Amino acid sequence: MLEVPLQFVYLLSLSPLLLIWVFLFFYRKDLRREMLVMSTLLAVVSVVSSYYWWTIDWWRPPTITGTKVGIEDILLGFVVGGIMSTTYECLFRKSYWKKRLHHHTGDGILLLLLLANITAAGIYAFNLTTFWASTMALLVATAVLYKFRRDLIVNGILTGGLAVLVSSAFYAMIILMNPSWIEATYLPALSGITIGYIPIEEFVFWFLAGLFFGPFYEYWQGLKLKNLQTSSKRHS
């Protein structure tokens, strides 16, 4: 079997995620704003976190440009952001209902700052690995989100599970194209425990990311969800 050169594996392995993103974008026109906003937000987050955090001790994936952070990181954040933010609504036929009273849009920004500050403090002040720092940050930020929006807990848990499944397609593509990419990419600071050749830290991260970012847009914008059929005329 012909192996794909290492520098092309990361980019090509994103193709299943890109296809899912495109499908969701055309399947639910009423969710396009959420998809684009969260895709853009996570693209920026992906680049910044990859440059300052993940490449310290988690992974350093070969890129087509040979740089520390590449177009692949932008694309990964973009497609994952759109997918995680809308899969729950798509699969369980949910749509927006109305904004909550006494809501402030700035609450979402504060929550992102909390997430970033805890991660940075864990890495630079307490010398934690990026995995443990980001895990603590995601757990704290998610707890705050659910404290104010308990109605979004089911959304987050299901999105976390779906994020693990979707990311599995990404890793499956990597293994099919060139299994040696795994050894060339992941760093010794990880536990060494794997599931299907993939570090277990990856699956923990994607579950927690879905747990937080899945319902984040609804929290940020103060939106509630209801069954799609009750508002079919509105979204037709």
N, C-alpha and C positions, 0 to 999 in steps of 0.2 A: 504493500500500500504506500502510495506517494504521500509524504508528509509535507504539510504547508510550512514554509519558512516561518520561524518564530516571530519575526517582526510584523507578519500579516495576520497572525492567529487572533489577537485581541480584537482587531477591527472586524474581521469576517465572522467571528463568533457572536457578534452583536446582531447579526441578521435576523435570527428568530425573534428577538425582542423588538426590533424595528418593525417587523411584519405585524406583531401583536399591536404595537402602537398605532400603526396605520389603520388596522382593522377597527380598533376602538374609536379612533378619530372619525371614521366614516359611519360607524354603526350608531353612535350616539352624538348627534349634532348638538344636542342641548348641553353636553358636557365639554364641548370644545374649549370654552374659556378656561375651565378648571384645568384641562389637560395642558394647554399652552402655558398657563401661569406656573403650574407646578413643574412642568418640563423645563422651563427657563430657570426657575429657582434652583432645581436640583442640578442642572447643568453647571451653574455657577458654584454651588456647594461642592460638587464633585471635583471641579478643577482646583479650588482652594484647598479642600481637605486632602486631595491627592498630593498636592505640592508640599504642604506643610506637615501632614500627619501620616497618611497611609504608607508613603514611601520611606518613612523612617525605619520601621521594623516589621511591616506587614507584608507588602509586596512591592515589586518593581517590574511591572510587566513591560516586555519589549514593545516599542511603538514603531509605527511606520516612519516617524521622523527621527527616531533614536533619542528623543528627549525624555526628560524626567516625567513630564506630563504631556499627553498628546491629544489629538483630535478624538481618540477613542474615549478618553475620560469625559470629554464634553458630551459625546454621543451617548455614553452609558448613563450619565446623569439625566440627560434629556429624555430618553425613552423610558427609563425606570420611573422618573418623576411622573410622567403622564400615565403610565400603567398602574402604578401603586395608588394614585389618587382617584382612579375611576373604575377599577375592576369590581369593587364591591357594588357600586351603583349599577354597573352593567350586568353582572351575574345575578344579582338579586332584584333587579328591576326597580331601582330607587331613583327618585328625582328630587329636586329642591322644592321645599315647601315655602318657608318664609324665614326672615331674619329674626333672631331672638331679641328681646328687649334688653336694654342696659348692656349692649355689646360694644366693645371698642376694638377697631381693627388693629390698633397698635399692640394688642395682647399677643397676636401671632408673632410679631417682630420680637417682642420681649422673650417669647418662648424660644425662638431661634438663637437669640443672644445667650440665653441660659444654656442651651445645648452646646454652643460653641465655647463658652467660657469654662464650663465644667470639663469638657474634653481637653482644652488647652491647659487648664490647671492640672489635670491628672497627668498629662504628658510632661509639662515643663516644670511644674512645682513639686510634684510627688513622684516623678520618674516612673510612672506606670507605662506599660506598653500601650500602643494606640488601641489595641483591642479592648483592654480593660478600661481605659479612659473613656472610649466611645460607648462602651456597654453601660457604664455607670451614668454617663450623660444622657443616653437614650432612655434609661429606666427612670431617671429623675424627671426629665422633661415630659415623658409619657404620663407619669403619675400626676404631674401638675395639670396636663391637658384633661385627663379623665376626672380629676377632682372637680373641674368646672363643667365638664361635658360628659356625664356618665352615659348619656344616650349614644355616644360614639364608641363605646367599648367593643361592642360586637363588630362594628365596622373595622376597628383596628386589629382585633384578634384574627378575623377572617382574612383581612388584607395581609397580615403577617404570614399566615400559612400560604396564601397565594403567592406572596413574594418569594418564598422558598421554592415553590414549584416552578415559577417562571424563571428564577435564576438558575435552576437545574438545567433548563434548556441551554442557557449560556455556557455552563460548564460542560455539558454533554458535547456541544459543538467543539469546544477546546480540545477535549480528549480525542474526539474523532479526527480532528485535523492534525494535532501533534501533541501526544501525551507528555513529551519532554518539556513542554511549555510550563507545566506545573512546577517542575524542579527548578527551572530557570527563573521563575517569577517569585515564589514565596520565600520568605526569609526565616532564619532559625529561631526568631523570637516567638513564633507560634508554637502551639502545644505539640504538634506532630501527630495529633489524632486526626484521622481522615475518614470521610464517608465517600466511597467511590473515587478515591484518589484526591478528593477535594478537602482542604483543611476544614475542620468542623467549625472554626471561627467564622467562616463565610456564611454558613447557614444560620448561625446564631445572629450574625449581623443583619442579614436580610429579613429575618423574622422581626427583630426589634425595629428595623427601619420601616417595615410595613406597619408595625404597631403604632408608630409615631406619625409617619408621613401619610399613611392611608387616610385618616380622618383629619389631617392638619388643615386642609383647605376649608372644610366645614367649620372648624374651630376658628380659624383666622377670619373668615367672612361672616361668622355668626349664623350659618345656615343650618336648617333642620332638613331631614329627609323624610319622604313618604313614598308609598308604593306608586310605581309609575302609572298603573292603570287608572288611578284616581285623578291623574292630571294629563291624560293622553291628548286631550284637545290642545292643551297649552304647549305641548312639545311635539305636536305633529308637524 
